[in-house]
Amino acid sequence: MADTMRVNPINCTGHGVCAELLPELIALDEWGYPILDLRPVPPSLDLEARRAVAACPTLALKLTRQ
């Protein structure tokens, strides 16, 4: 099973760290908030996705198993 990235918009304050660490799956809108690619995280990006989740200063980013 693959993981999917989710963001809690209430917790997110738009630091943009996630997009810097995982630009393949996360873009930023004009205010600096993440726009996620909702497809499952490819196995080749699993480690980078976990690093982005761990680096989120507000714990707004999550990986969920589908």
N, C-alpha and C positions, 0 to 999 in steps of 0.2 A: 504494500500500500504506500502511496505517496503522501507527502505533507503538503498542505496549502497554507499560504501566509494570510494572516488577518491582522487588521489594525483596529484598535479600540479608539474611535474618534474623540471620545470624551477625555481619555488619558493623554492622547498625542498633543504635544505643544509645538510641533513643527521644527524640531532641531535639525532634521535632515541627515542624521548620521546613517540611518538605514539605507538611504539612496546612495550615499558615498560608498558604503560597503557592498552593496548589491545592486548596481545600476542595471543589471540584466533583467531584474524583476521589479524594481521600484523606481518610479519617476516622482518628481515633485511638482505640485501644482504651483500656480503663481504666488501663493502665500507661503510656500515651503512645506506643505503637508503632503504625505505620501499618497501616491496613486499606485496601487498594487496590481500586478499581473495575477489574476485569480486562477490561472491554470496551476496544476500541481507543480511543485518544485522539482526540476529535473535532478536526477541523482548526481550529476556532475556539479551542481550548485548547492548541494545539501550542506556541506561544511560552511560555505559562505553565508547561507541563509541562517544557520544556527548562530554564527558570529554576529550577524546583524540583529537578531533577536536579543542576544546577550548584551549587545552594546546600547540598546535603546535606553536612554536615561529615564524615561517615564514608564517603562515596562508596558508600552502600548502595543508592541508588535508580538505576535504569537505565531507559532506553527501548530496547525491542527492536523491530526491524522484523519484521513478519509477512508 
